[in-house]
Amino acid sequence: MAEHERLVNEILTLGARLGEARASIERRFVGQHAVVEQVLAAILAGGHALLVGQPGLGKTMLIDTLATVLGLDDARIQFTPDLMPADIIGSEVLEQAETGARAFRFIEGPVFTQLLMADEINRASPRTQSALLQAMAEGQVTVGGAHRPLGRPFHVLATQNPIEQEGTYPLPEAQLDRFLLQIDVDYPDRATEREILLATTGLESDAPHAVLDASGLIEAQQLVRRMPVGDSVLTAILDLVRAFRPGEPDAASFAADTLSWGPGPRAAQALMLVTRARAVLNGRFAPTLDDVSAMAAPVLRHRMALNFAARARGESIDRLIARIVDSQLRQAA
């Protein structure tokens, strides 16, 4: 009983601090409540996020604000076709001392930080994109045969422009799967855009302030993993993920005719974590089916692909997810 009460108190305390963090972020990143919630959920779950949206929607400002509010060291990499892996990871240089002795010294790249912004990640070559794979998966890089740990915590928030595809290199499936969430950043509605104009074009604007620090964020991530999950939510997550796997006994009836491939176990793990994180963000002590419904699309949309026939029919991954979520969760409820 004492352990349960302690967990409840810890969640209450964390929820209050996260509410303050969210309010500080949304004073600058106006009106995009779902986007802020999903980014915070990804970080609380200990993962990385891919933000997809047209230029000018505030993705860069959001990430910069997050670094301040969460108290994390941050770095930015502008991905371009001529970017090399060493520009991300760093490299060893040969130095000569006054005595004439020579030795290699490792110069750290921008990946040695806690919050890394990978801006327009699909503009770099596959070779350069792959330089992030080990960092995202293991929190370390290997250079010259030596394993070099990155900052703790370590999160990558990458951006991608869905319109301009000339001179870009689509991210491979293996790298897409390393992103816990793909977060779509859409145009604001009229009322929200009015708020943005009033909040950002005057002489003064709200400045974010630090609410957490690195150690506090690590403790929050551990608390999220301790949060209990009910059988109904666990079953809903399993049913939902397995419904999108063509050829599986649990697959939805149209999966084989619509999908080339579906999400793996990492998708179920991601959905389990971010539903817990969303519950904390919304002041609850355990995730609900509403959390599963809200986080399903960001978790799944980049972990499956339509086949040629489905694309020809004008099918959409997001519409497909919405259809399955509606039917599966209605049954679970």
Backbone as numpy.savetxt, mean C-alpha at the origin, in Angstrom:
# Nx Ny Nz CAx CAy CAz Cx Cy Cz
-8.75 -12.65 31.35 -9.58 -11.44 31.35 -8.72 -10.18 31.35
-7.64 -10.21 32.13 -6.74 -9.06 32.21 -6.11 -8.79 30.85
-5.73 -9.85 30.15 -5.13 -9.70 28.83 -6.13 -9.07 27.86
-7.38 -9.51 27.93 -8.42 -8.95 27.06 -8.62 -7.47 27.34
-8.68 -7.09 28.60 -8.86 -5.69 28.95 -7.67 -4.84 28.51
-6.48 -5.40 28.64 -5.28 -4.68 28.21 -5.32 -4.44 26.70
-5.74 -5.47 25.94 -5.83 -5.34 24.50 -6.85 -4.28 24.11
-8.00 -4.29 24.79 -9.04 -3.29 24.52 -8.52 -1.88 24.78
-7.82 -1.69 25.89 -7.28 -0.36 26.23 -6.24 0.08 25.21
-5.40 -0.85 24.78 -4.38 -0.51 23.78 -5.03 -0.11 22.46
-6.07 -0.83 22.06 -6.77 -0.49 20.82 -7.45 0.86 20.92
-8.05 1.15 22.08 -8.69 2.46 22.29 -7.67 3.58 22.18
-6.51 3.39 22.82 -5.46 4.42 22.78 -4.95 4.61 21.37
-4.69 3.50 20.68 -4.20 3.60 19.30 -5.24 4.23 18.40
-6.51 3.86 18.58 -7.57 4.44 17.75 -7.64 5.95 17.89
-7.45 6.45 19.11 -7.48 7.90 19.33 -6.31 8.58 18.62
-5.13 7.99 18.70 -3.96 8.59 18.04 -4.10 8.54 16.52
-4.65 7.44 16.02 -4.85 7.33 14.58 -5.91 8.31 14.09
-6.91 8.55 14.92 -7.90 9.56 14.56 -7.28 10.93 14.43
-6.36 11.25 15.34 -5.64 12.53 15.25 -4.77 12.58 14.01
-4.09 11.46 13.71 -3.25 11.40 12.51 -4.08 11.57 11.25
-5.20 10.90 11.21 -6.07 10.98 10.04 -6.58 12.40 9.84
-6.98 13.05 10.93 -7.48 14.42 10.83 -6.39 15.36 10.33
-5.16 15.18 10.79 -4.05 16.03 10.36 -3.78 15.85 8.87
-3.83 14.60 8.39 -3.61 14.33 6.97 -4.73 14.93 6.12
-5.97 14.78 6.56 -7.11 15.20 5.75 -7.30 16.71 5.74
-6.61 17.43 6.62 -6.63 18.89 6.52 -5.84 19.37 5.32
-4.89 18.56 4.87 -4.12 18.91 3.66 -4.63 18.15 2.44
-4.92 16.87 2.61 -5.40 16.03 1.51 -6.92 15.96 1.64
-7.57 16.98 1.12 -8.98 17.24 1.44 -9.91 16.29 0.69
-10.87 15.73 1.43 -12.00 15.04 0.82 -11.79 13.60 0.38
-10.56 13.13 0.37 -10.29 11.77 -0.11 -10.24 10.82 1.09
-11.36 10.65 1.76 -11.39 9.87 3.00 -10.99 8.42 2.75
-11.52 7.81 1.70 -11.24 6.40 1.43 -9.77 6.19 1.11
-9.17 7.10 0.35 -7.76 6.97 -0.02 -6.88 7.05 1.23
-7.15 8.03 2.09 -6.36 8.17 3.33 -6.52 6.92 4.19
-7.74 6.42 4.30 -7.99 5.22 5.10 -7.21 4.02 4.55
-7.22 3.85 3.24 -6.54 2.71 2.64 -5.02 2.81 2.78
-4.47 4.00 2.63 -3.02 4.17 2.79 -2.62 3.89 4.23
-3.35 4.43 5.17 -3.04 4.17 6.58 -3.21 2.69 6.92
-4.23 2.05 6.36 -4.43 0.62 6.60 -3.25 -0.19 6.07
-2.75 0.17 4.89 -1.60 -0.54 4.32 -0.38 -0.42 5.22
-0.13 0.78 5.74 1.03 1.00 6.60 0.86 0.30 7.94
-0.35 0.39 8.52 -0.60 -0.31 9.78 -0.45 -1.82 9.63
-0.76 -2.33 8.44 -0.61 -3.76 8.18 0.82 -4.13 7.85
1.72 -3.14 7.78 3.13 -3.42 7.54 3.49 -3.61 6.08
2.62 -3.12 5.16 2.84 -3.38 3.74 3.14 -2.13 2.93
3.13 -2.33 1.62 3.40 -1.28 0.65 2.13 -1.02 -0.16
2.05 0.16 -0.78 0.85 0.51 -1.53 1.23 1.15 -2.86
0.42 0.86 -3.87 0.57 1.45 -5.20 -0.61 2.39 -5.42
-0.32 3.68 -5.58 -1.37 4.68 -5.79 -1.47 4.98 -7.29
-2.63 4.74 -7.85 -2.85 4.91 -9.29 -3.83 6.06 -9.50
-3.41 7.07 -10.23 -4.29 8.20 -10.49 -3.63 9.19 -11.42
-4.46 10.03 -12.02 -3.96 11.04 -12.94 -3.09 12.06 -12.22
-2.22 12.76 -12.95 -1.40 13.80 -12.32 -2.28 14.91 -11.72
-1.78 15.50 -10.64 -2.46 16.64 -10.05 -3.51 16.31 -9.02
-3.59 15.06 -8.59 -4.60 14.67 -7.61 -4.06 14.63 -6.18
-2.79 15.02 -6.00 -2.26 15.16 -4.65 -1.56 13.94 -4.10
-1.18 12.98 -4.94 -0.55 11.75 -4.45 0.78 12.07 -3.77
1.58 12.93 -4.39 2.89 13.28 -3.81 2.72 14.00 -2.48
1.78 14.95 -2.42 1.53 15.69 -1.19 1.05 14.75 -0.08
0.22 13.76 -0.44 -0.27 12.80 0.55 0.89 12.04 1.19
1.81 11.57 0.37 2.92 10.78 0.89 3.84 11.65 1.74
4.09 12.88 1.30 4.91 13.80 2.09 4.26 14.10 3.44
2.94 14.27 3.44 2.21 14.52 4.68 2.26 13.31 5.61
2.13 12.12 5.04 2.20 10.88 5.83 3.52 10.78 6.57
4.61 11.10 5.88 5.94 11.01 6.50 6.01 11.89 7.73
5.45 13.10 7.64 5.48 14.03 8.77 4.60 13.53 9.91
3.37 13.14 9.59 2.41 12.74 10.62 2.86 11.46 11.32
3.44 10.52 10.58 3.87 9.26 11.18 5.28 9.33 11.75
5.96 10.45 11.58 7.29 10.62 12.16 8.35 9.74 11.53
8.28 9.55 10.22 9.19 8.65 9.53 10.18 9.43 8.66
11.40 8.91 8.56 12.34 9.44 7.58 11.83 9.05 6.19
11.93 9.97 5.24 11.39 9.68 3.92 12.38 10.06 2.83
12.19 9.46 1.67 12.99 9.76 0.50 12.12 9.59 -0.73
12.48 10.26 -1.80 11.71 10.18 -3.05 12.63 9.81 -4.20
12.15 8.92 -5.04 12.86 8.56 -6.27 11.92 8.86 -7.43
12.38 9.70 -8.37 11.62 9.96 -9.58 12.06 8.95 -10.64
11.20 8.00 -10.94 11.58 6.93 -11.87 11.55 7.46 -13.30
12.64 7.18 -14.02 12.79 7.57 -15.42 13.40 6.40 -16.18
13.30 6.40 -17.52 13.83 5.27 -18.29 15.33 5.04 -18.10
16.09 6.10 -17.78 17.54 5.93 -17.66 17.98 5.67 -16.21
17.03 5.50 -15.30 17.38 5.21 -13.90 17.99 3.81 -13.81
19.05 3.68 -13.04 19.74 2.40 -12.89 19.51 1.83 -11.48
19.65 0.50 -11.30 19.47 -0.09 -9.97 20.34 0.56 -8.90
21.58 0.93 -9.26 22.47 1.55 -8.27 21.95 2.90 -7.81
21.14 3.57 -8.64 20.56 4.85 -8.24 19.54 4.67 -7.12
19.03 3.45 -6.96 18.05 3.15 -5.92 18.72 2.55 -4.69
19.52 1.53 -4.93 20.11 0.76 -3.84 21.37 1.41 -3.28
22.17 1.98 -4.17 23.48 2.49 -3.78 24.57 1.67 -4.45
25.80 2.02 -4.22 26.90 1.32 -4.87 28.17 1.43 -4.04
29.11 0.54 -4.36 30.42 0.58 -3.71 31.39 1.38 -4.56
32.13 2.26 -3.92 33.12 3.06 -4.64 34.50 2.76 -4.05
35.49 2.82 -4.89 36.86 2.55 -4.46 37.50 3.85 -3.99
37.95 3.85 -2.76 38.58 5.04 -2.19 40.02 4.75 -1.83
40.85 5.76 -1.96 42.28 5.61 -1.63 42.61 6.52 -0.46
43.17 5.96 0.59 43.54 6.73 1.77 44.85 7.47 1.53
45.20 8.36 2.46 46.45 9.11 2.33 47.66 8.18 2.35
47.50 7.03 2.99 48.62 6.07 3.05 48.78 5.30 1.75
47.83 5.47 0.84 47.87 4.72 -0.41 47.02 3.47 -0.39
46.52 3.11 0.78 45.67 1.92 0.87 44.34 2.19 0.18
43.85 1.16 -0.49 42.57 1.28 -1.20 41.54 0.37 -0.55
40.31 0.84 -0.51 39.22 0.03 0.05 37.91 0.49 -0.54
36.96 -0.45 -0.61 35.64 -0.11 -1.11 34.78 0.44 0.04
34.03 1.48 -0.29 33.08 2.05 0.66 31.70 2.07 0.04
30.73 1.61 0.80 29.36 1.55 0.27 28.66 2.88 0.52
28.10 3.44 -0.54 27.31 4.67 -0.43 25.85 4.29 -0.57
25.09 4.55 0.48 23.68 4.14 0.50 22.86 4.95 -0.51
21.92 4.24 -1.14 20.97 4.89 -2.03 19.74 5.34 -1.27
18.79 5.96 -1.95 17.60 6.49 -1.27 16.69 5.42 -0.68
16.91 4.13 -1.04 16.07 3.07 -0.48 16.34 2.89 1.02
17.45 3.41 1.51 17.77 3.29 2.94 17.05 4.40 3.71
15.77 4.19 3.87 14.91 5.13 4.57 13.77 4.35 5.19
12.78 5.04 5.71 11.63 4.36 6.31 10.38 4.45 5.45
10.19 5.57 4.77 9.05 5.74 3.86 9.59 6.20 2.52
9.53 5.32 1.53 10.10 5.61 0.21 8.99 5.89 -0.77
9.06 7.03 -1.42 8.12 7.34 -2.50 8.76 6.99 -3.83
8.16 6.06 -4.54 8.62 5.67 -5.87 7.68 6.30 -6.89
8.06 7.48 -7.37 7.17 8.28 -8.20 7.20 7.79 -9.65
6.01 7.51 -10.21 5.86 6.99 -11.57 6.75 5.77 -11.79
6.52 4.78 -10.97 7.38 3.60 -10.93 7.41 2.86 -12.27
6.36 2.96 -13.06 6.32 2.22 -14.33 7.11 2.91 -15.44
7.79 4.01 -15.14 8.61 4.65 -16.17 10.04 4.09 -16.21
10.42 3.33 -15.20 11.76 2.74 -15.18 11.74 1.39 -15.87
12.91 0.93 -16.29 13.03 -0.36 -16.98 12.76 -1.49 -15.99
12.40 -2.68 -16.51 12.18 -3.83 -15.62 13.39 -4.13 -14.75
14.58 -3.94 -15.26 15.79 -4.19 -14.46 15.83 -3.29 -13.24
15.47 -2.03 -13.41 15.48 -1.09 -12.30 14.31 -1.35 -11.36
13.14 -1.64 -11.92 11.99 -1.97 -11.08 12.30 -3.14 -10.16
13.01 -4.14 -10.70 13.31 -5.33 -9.91 14.26 -5.05 -8.75
14.95 -3.91 -8.80 15.84 -3.56 -7.69 15.07 -3.36 -6.40
13.77 -3.07 -6.52 12.95 -2.88 -5.32 12.38 -4.18 -4.78
12.42 -5.25 -5.57 11.74 -6.48 -5.17 12.25 -7.02 -3.84
13.55 -7.19 -3.71 14.10 -7.72 -2.46 13.83 -6.76 -1.31
13.96 -5.47 -1.56 13.72 -4.49 -0.50 12.29 -4.58 0.00
11.32 -4.71 -0.90 9.92 -4.76 -0.51 9.58 -6.06 0.19
10.21 -7.14 -0.23 9.88 -8.45 0.33 10.57 -8.73 1.65
11.83 -8.27 1.78 12.65 -8.69 2.92 13.09 -7.55 3.83
12.91 -6.30 3.39 13.39 -5.19 4.20 14.90 -5.09 4.24
15.55 -5.63 3.23 17.00 -5.55 3.12 17.39 -5.65 1.65
18.64 -5.28 1.33 19.17 -5.45 -0.02 20.52 -6.14 0.08
20.91 -6.77 -1.00 22.20 -7.44 -1.06 23.09 -6.72 -2.06
24.21 -6.21 -1.60 25.16 -5.50 -2.45 26.54 -6.04 -2.18
27.22 -6.48 -3.22 28.57 -7.00 -3.05 28.62 -8.22 -2.14
27.56 -9.00 -2.13 27.51 -10.21 -1.31 27.16 -9.96 0.15
26.94 -8.70 0.52 26.60 -8.38 1.91 25.14 -7.98 2.01
24.46 -8.50 3.04 23.07 -8.13 3.29 23.03 -6.85 4.12
22.31 -5.88 3.62 22.26 -4.59 4.29 20.81 -4.27 4.65
20.50 -4.23 5.95 19.11 -3.96 6.38 18.70 -2.53 6.08
17.42 -2.36 5.77 16.86 -1.04 5.52 16.29 -0.49 6.83
15.66 0.68 6.74 15.07 1.28 7.92 13.93 0.45 8.48
13.65 0.61 9.74 12.50 -0.04 10.38 11.61 1.04 10.97
10.33 1.03 10.59 9.73 0.18 9.56 10.14 0.65 8.17
9.85 -0.17 7.15 10.17 0.21 5.78 8.92 0.03 4.92
8.52 1.12 4.28 7.32 1.08 3.44 7.60 1.78 2.11
7.09 1.19 1.04 7.17 1.80 -0.28 5.76 2.25 -0.68
5.63 3.52 -1.00 4.40 4.05 -1.58 4.75 4.51 -3.00
4.27 3.76 -3.97 4.59 4.04 -5.37 3.40 4.70 -6.05
3.68 5.53 -7.05 2.61 6.16 -7.81 2.71 5.73 -9.27
1.58 5.78 -9.94 1.53 5.36 -11.34 0.42 6.17 -12.02
0.71 6.63 -13.23 -0.24 7.38 -14.04 -0.94 6.41 -14.99
-2.27 6.23 -14.88 -2.94 5.24 -15.72 -3.21 5.71 -17.14
-2.97 7.00 -17.43 -3.32 7.54 -18.75 -2.16 7.45 -19.72
-1.05 8.09 -19.38 0.09 8.17 -20.28 0.92 6.89 -20.19
0.85 6.05 -21.21 1.56 4.77 -21.21 2.76 4.75 -22.16
2.95 5.82 -22.93 4.09 5.84 -23.86 5.39 5.90 -23.08
6.31 5.01 -23.41 7.61 4.98 -22.73 7.56 4.39 -21.34
6.53 3.60 -21.04 6.43 2.98 -19.71 6.62 1.48 -19.82
6.86 0.86 -18.69 7.06 -0.59 -18.60 6.10 -1.13 -17.54
5.08 -1.88 -17.95 4.12 -2.40 -16.97 4.82 -3.21 -15.89
4.38 -3.05 -14.65 4.97 -3.80 -13.55 4.66 -5.29 -13.71
5.66 -6.16 -13.53 5.39 -7.60 -13.62 4.52 -8.07 -12.46
3.86 -9.21 -12.69 2.92 -9.73 -11.68 3.60 -9.95 -10.33
4.85 -10.43 -10.36 5.56 -10.70 -9.10 5.74 -9.44 -8.28
5.99 -8.32 -8.96 6.18 -7.07 -8.22 4.84 -6.48 -7.79
3.82 -6.59 -8.63 2.50 -6.11 -8.24 2.02 -6.81 -6.97
2.33 -8.11 -6.87 1.88 -8.89 -5.73 2.56 -8.45 -4.43
3.70 -7.74 -4.55 4.38 -7.25 -3.35 3.67 -6.04 -2.75
2.81 -5.39 -3.54 2.05 -4.27 -3.01 0.83 -4.82 -2.29
0.71 -4.47 -1.03 -0.42 -4.95 -0.25 -1.73 -4.46 -0.85
-1.75 -3.18 -1.28 -2.95 -2.58 -1.85 -2.62 -1.84 -3.13
-3.56 -1.84 -4.07 -3.55 -0.89 -5.17 -4.68 0.09 -4.91
-4.32 1.35 -4.69 -5.29 2.36 -4.29 -5.56 3.29 -5.47
-6.78 3.30 -5.95 -7.16 4.17 -7.06 -7.53 5.55 -6.52
-6.86 6.58 -7.01 -7.13 7.96 -6.60 -7.91 8.62 -7.73
-9.18 8.91 -7.48 -10.07 9.45 -8.49 -10.22 10.96 -8.35
-10.85 11.58 -9.36 -11.15 13.00 -9.28 -12.11 13.27 -8.12
-11.94 14.41 -7.43 -12.89 14.75 -6.36 -14.22 15.20 -6.94
-15.28 15.09 -6.12 -16.57 15.62 -6.57 -16.57 17.14 -6.45
-17.65 17.77 -6.90 -17.68 19.23 -6.97 -17.51 19.88 -5.59
-18.23 19.36 -4.59 -18.16 19.94 -3.25 -16.75 19.82 -2.67
-16.12 18.65 -2.89 -14.77 18.44 -2.39 -13.77 19.37 -3.09
-13.94 19.53 -4.40 -13.02 20.40 -5.14 -13.16 21.85 -4.67
-14.36 22.24 -4.30 -14.56 23.59 -3.75 -13.78 23.74 -2.43
-13.84 22.70 -1.58 -13.08 22.72 -0.32 -11.59 22.82 -0.60
-11.12 22.09 -1.60 -9.69 22.11 -1.95 -9.27 23.51 -2.36
-10.09 24.16 -3.20 -9.76 25.51 -3.65 -9.66 26.48 -2.48
-10.60 26.38 -1.55 -10.59 27.29 -0.41 -9.42 27.01 0.53
-9.05 25.72 0.68 -8.03 25.33 1.65 -6.61 25.53 1.15
-6.41 25.56 -0.16 -5.04 25.49 -0.68 -4.60 26.71 -1.48
-5.47 27.68 -1.70 -5.06 28.81 -2.54 -4.95 30.12 -1.76
-5.00 30.04 -0.45 -4.84 31.24 0.36 -3.38 31.44 0.76
-3.17 32.46 1.61 -1.81 32.75 2.07 -1.31 31.69 3.03
-2.22 31.09 3.79 -1.84 30.10 4.78 -2.53 28.78 4.50
-1.87 27.70 4.86 -2.48 26.38 4.75 -2.11 25.58 6.00
-2.93 24.60 6.31 -2.68 23.79 7.51 -1.40 23.00 7.35
-0.54 23.07 8.35 0.70 22.30 8.34 0.50 21.03 9.16
0.92 19.87 8.65 0.77 18.62 9.41 1.72 18.60 10.59
1.38 17.82 11.60 2.25 17.68 12.75 2.43 16.20 13.08
3.52 15.87 13.72 3.82 14.48 14.04 2.88 13.97 15.12
2.30 12.81 14.87 1.42 12.15 15.83 2.07 10.87 16.35
2.75 10.15 15.48 3.46 8.92 15.86 4.93 9.09 15.56
5.73 8.09 15.93 7.11 7.99 15.49 7.36 6.55 15.06
8.58 6.26 14.64 8.87 4.93 14.09 8.57 3.82 15.09
9.01 3.99 16.33 8.78 2.95 17.33 7.30 2.81 17.65
6.59 3.93 17.69 5.15 3.87 17.94 4.41 3.18 16.82
4.86 3.40 15.59 4.22 2.74 14.44 4.47 1.24 14.47
5.67 0.83 14.83 5.96 -0.61 14.92 5.09 -1.26 15.99
4.91 -0.59 17.11 4.02 -1.12 18.16 2.58 -1.22 17.65
2.14 -0.23 16.88 0.79 -0.26 16.32 0.63 -1.43 15.35
1.65 -1.69 14.54 1.58 -2.81 13.60 1.50 -4.14 14.34
2.21 -4.26 15.44 2.14 -5.49 16.24 0.78 -5.64 16.89
0.19 -4.53 17.31 -1.14 -4.57 17.93 -2.19 -5.01 16.91
-2.08 -4.54 15.69 -3.02 -4.95 14.63 -2.99 -6.46 14.44
-1.81 -7.06 14.51 -1.69 -8.50 14.33 -2.25 -9.29 15.52
-2.35 -8.63 16.67 -2.91 -9.31 17.85 -4.43 -9.25 17.88
-5.02 -8.43 17.04 -6.47 -8.25 17.07 -7.18 -9.55 16.68
-8.19 -9.99 17.43 -8.90 -11.22 17.10 -9.76 -11.06 15.84
-9.95 -12.16 15.12 -10.79 -12.18 13.92 -11.82 -13.28 14.08
-13.08 -12.95 13.92 -14.15 -13.92 14.08 -14.20 -14.93 12.95
-14.80 -16.08 13.19 -14.90 -17.14 12.19 -15.65 -16.69 10.95
-16.68 -15.87 11.13 -17.46 -15.42 9.97 -16.62 -14.56 9.04
-15.77 -13.70 9.61 -14.90 -12.85 8.79 -13.82 -13.69 8.13
-13.23 -14.62 8.87 -12.21 -15.49 8.30 -12.77 -16.30 7.14
-13.95 -16.86 7.31 -14.59 -17.65 6.25 -14.90 -16.78 5.04
-15.38 -15.55 5.29 -15.69 -14.65 4.18 -14.44 -14.32 3.37
-13.31 -14.11 4.05 -12.06 -13.81 3.35 -11.63 -14.99 2.48
-11.68 -16.18 3.04 -11.30 -17.37 2.28 -12.22 -17.56 1.06
-13.52 -17.46 1.29 -14.47 -17.66 0.20 -14.27 -16.63 -0.90
-14.02 -15.40 -0.50 -13.88 -14.31 -1.46 -12.65 -14.49 -2.34
-11.50 -14.78 -1.72 -10.26 -14.92 -2.48 -10.31 -16.15 -3.39
-10.82 -17.24 -2.88 -10.85 -18.47 -3.66 -11.88 -18.43 -4.80
-12.85 -17.52 -4.70 -13.85 -17.40 -5.76 -13.27 -16.88 -7.06
-12.10 -16.23 -7.00 -11.50 -15.63 -8.19 -10.40 -16.50 -8.81
-10.30 -17.76 -8.42 -9.25 -18.62 -8.95 -9.84 -19.58 -9.98
-9.58 -19.34 -11.26 -10.13 -20.23 -12.30 -9.65 -21.66 -12.11
-10.57 -22.60 -12.24 -10.22 -24.01 -12.12 -10.31 -24.57 -10.73
-10.44 -23.71 -9.72 -10.56 -24.19 -8.34 -12.01 -24.61 -8.05
-12.21 -25.61 -7.18 -13.58 -26.03 -6.85 -14.42 -24.90 -6.24
-13.76 -23.97 -5.53 -14.50 -22.88 -4.87 -14.71 -21.67 -5.77
-14.25 -21.74 -7.02 -14.30 -20.56 -7.90 -15.74 -20.22 -8.27
-15.97 -18.93 -8.52 -17.27 -18.50 -9.01 -17.53 -19.11 -10.38
-18.79 -19.22 -10.75 -19.16 -19.93 -11.98 -18.56 -19.29 -13.22
-18.39 -17.96 -13.21 -17.90 -17.29 -14.42 -16.38 -17.09 -14.41
-15.68 -17.53 -13.37 -14.24 -17.26 -13.26 -13.46 -17.86 -14.42
-13.77 -19.09 -14.79 -13.01 -19.76 -15.85 -13.16 -19.05 -17.19
-14.32 -18.44 -17.44 -14.57 -17.76 -18.72 -14.16 -16.30 -18.70
-13.71 -15.81 -17.55 -13.45 -14.38 -17.42 -12.01 -14.06 -17.04
-11.40 -14.90 -16.20 -10.09 -14.58 -15.64 -8.99 -15.46 -16.22
-7.83 -14.85 -16.48 -6.65 -15.62 -16.88 -6.00 -16.27 -15.68
-5.92 -15.54 -14.59 -5.35 -16.05 -13.34 -5.94 -15.25 -12.19
-5.86 -15.85 -11.00 -6.48 -15.23 -9.84 -5.50 -15.01 -8.71
-5.97 -14.48 -7.59 -5.09 -14.13 -6.46 -4.61 -15.36 -5.71
-3.39 -15.29 -5.18 -2.82 -16.38 -4.39 -3.04 -16.16 -2.90
-2.41 -17.01 -2.09 -2.58 -16.89 -0.63 -2.15 -15.54 -0.06
-1.19 -14.88 -0.73 -0.77 -13.57 -0.21 -1.93 -12.57 -0.22
-2.88 -12.74 -1.15 -4.06 -11.85 -1.17 -4.91 -12.07 0.07
-5.09 -13.33 0.47 -5.87 -13.62 1.68 -5.18 -13.07 2.92
-3.85 -13.20 2.96 -3.10 -12.63 4.08 -3.26 -11.12 4.14
-3.16 -10.48 2.97 -3.30 -9.02 2.91 -4.69 -8.58 3.37
-5.72 -9.29 2.91 -7.09 -8.92 3.27 -7.33 -9.12 4.77
-6.74 -10.16 5.32 -6.86 -10.41 6.76 -6.25 -9.26 7.56
-5.09 -8.79 7.13 -4.39 -7.72 7.87 -5.09 -6.37 7.72
-5.46 -6.02 6.50 -6.02 -4.67 6.31 -7.44 -4.55 6.86
-8.18 -5.65 6.96 -9.49 -5.56 7.62 -9.30 -5.26 9.11
-8.27 -5.86 9.71 -7.96 -5.52 11.11 -7.56 -4.05 11.23
-6.69 -3.61 10.32 -6.23 -2.22 10.38 -7.39 -1.25 10.20
-8.30 -1.54 9.30 -9.45 -0.66 9.08 -10.36 -0.63 10.32
-10.49 -1.78 10.98 -11.29 -1.82 12.20 -10.72 -0.88 13.26
-9.39 -0.90 13.42 -8.75 -0.01 14.39 -8.97 1.45 14.00
-8.81 1.74 12.71 -8.99 3.11 12.23 -10.40 3.63 12.48
-11.36 2.72 12.53 -12.75 3.12 12.72 -13.25 2.85 14.13
-12.31 2.59 15.06 -12.67 2.50 16.46 -13.36 1.22 16.87
-13.07 0.11 16.17 -13.68 -1.17 16.53 -12.60 -2.11 17.07
-13.04 -3.09 17.84 -12.11 -4.01 18.48 -11.90 -5.30 17.69
-12.65 -5.48 16.62 -12.49 -6.65 15.76 -13.06 -6.30 14.39
-12.50 -6.86 13.30 -13.01 -6.56 11.97 -14.38 -7.17 11.73
-15.14 -6.53 10.83 -16.47 -6.99 10.47 -16.53 -7.28 8.97
-17.67 -7.77 8.52 -17.85 -8.02 7.09 -17.80 -6.73 6.29
-18.18 -5.61 6.90 -18.07 -4.32 6.21 -16.61 -3.98 5.91
-15.71 -4.34 6.81 -14.28 -4.11 6.56 -13.80 -4.96 5.39
-14.25 -6.21 5.33 -13.88 -7.08 4.22 -14.38 -6.49 2.91
-15.62 -6.03 2.90 -16.20 -5.45 1.69 -15.45 -4.21 1.24
-15.08 -3.34 2.19 -14.41 -2.09 1.85 -13.00 -2.30 1.32
-12.30 -3.33 1.81 -10.90 -3.52 1.44 -10.70 -4.55 0.33
-11.76 -5.20 -0.12 -11.62 -6.27 -1.11 -11.02 -5.76 -2.42
-11.55 -4.68 -2.96 -11.06 -4.20 -4.25 -9.60 -3.75 -4.20
-9.17 -2.92 -3.22 -7.75 -2.54 -3.17 -6.80 -3.73 -3.02
-7.25 -4.78 -2.33 -6.40 -5.95 -2.16 -6.34 -6.81 -3.41
-7.45 -6.94 -4.13 -7.56 -7.94 -5.19 -7.34 -7.41 -6.59
-7.58 -6.12 -6.85 -7.64 -5.64 -8.24 -6.33 -5.81 -9.00
-5.19 -5.82 -8.32 -3.92 -5.96 -9.02 -3.37 -7.39 -8.94
-4.17 -8.31 -8.42 -3.72 -9.68 -8.25 -4.46 -10.66 -9.15
-5.12 -10.16 -10.18 -5.82 -11.02 -11.13 -5.85 -10.31 -12.47
-6.18 -11.04 -13.51 -6.20 -10.45 -14.85 -7.35 -11.04 -15.65
-8.02 -10.17 -16.42 -9.08 -10.63 -17.32 -8.46 -11.33 -18.51
-9.15 -12.35 -19.02 -8.67 -12.98 -20.25 -9.12 -12.15 -21.47
-8.68 -12.55 -22.64 -8.94 -11.76 -23.85 -10.43 -11.62 -24.11
-11.16 -12.72 -23.97 -12.60 -12.68 -24.24 -13.32 -11.72 -23.31
-12.93 -11.70 -22.04 -13.56 -10.79 -21.07 -13.25 -9.34 -21.41
-12.02 -9.05 -21.82 -11.68 -7.69 -22.21 -12.48 -7.26 -23.44
-12.66 -8.19 -24.37 -13.44 -7.89 -25.58 -14.90 -7.60 -25.23
-15.42 -8.24 -24.19 -16.80 -8.00 -23.78 -16.95 -6.71 -22.96
-15.82 -6.08 -22.63 -15.88 -4.86 -21.85 -16.00 -5.09 -20.35
-15.58 -6.26 -19.88 -15.62 -6.56 -18.44 -14.62 -5.66 -17.71
-14.84 -5.48 -16.43 -13.97 -4.67 -15.57 -13.65 -5.45 -14.31
-12.38 -5.40 -13.89 -11.98 -6.09 -12.66 -12.76 -5.57 -11.46
-12.90 -4.25 -11.36 -13.60 -3.69 -10.21 -15.08 -4.08 -10.19
-15.73 -4.11 -11.35 -17.13 -4.54 -11.39 -17.25 -6.01 -11.01
-16.28 -6.80 -11.44 -16.27 -8.23 -11.12 -16.13 -8.43 -9.61
-15.21 -7.69 -9.00 -15.02 -7.79 -7.55 -16.29 -7.37 -6.81
-16.89 -6.27 -7.25 -18.11 -5.79 -6.60 -19.23 -6.83 -6.67
-19.35 -7.51 -7.81 -20.39 -8.52 -7.97 -20.18 -9.69 -7.01
-18.94 -10.17 -6.93 -18.66 -11.31 -6.05 -18.76 -10.91 -4.58
-18.25 -9.72 -4.23 -18.33 -9.26 -2.85 -19.79 -9.18 -2.42
-20.64 -8.63 -3.29 -22.04 -8.49 -2.94 -22.70 -9.85 -2.70
-22.44 -10.80 -3.60 -23.09 -12.11 -3.45 -22.51 -12.91 -2.30
-21.17 -12.91 -2.14 -20.53 -13.71 -1.10 -20.87 -13.17 0.29
-20.78 -11.86 0.47 -20.99 -11.29 1.80 -22.47 -11.27 2.17
-23.36 -11.24 1.18 -24.77 -11.33 1.48 -25.08 -12.71 2.06
-24.43 -13.74 1.50 -24.62 -15.09 2.01 -24.04 -15.21 3.42
-22.84 -14.59 3.61 -22.18 -14.71 4.93 -22.99 -14.01 6.01
-23.64 -12.90 5.63 -24.44 -12.17 6.62 -25.71 -12.92 6.98
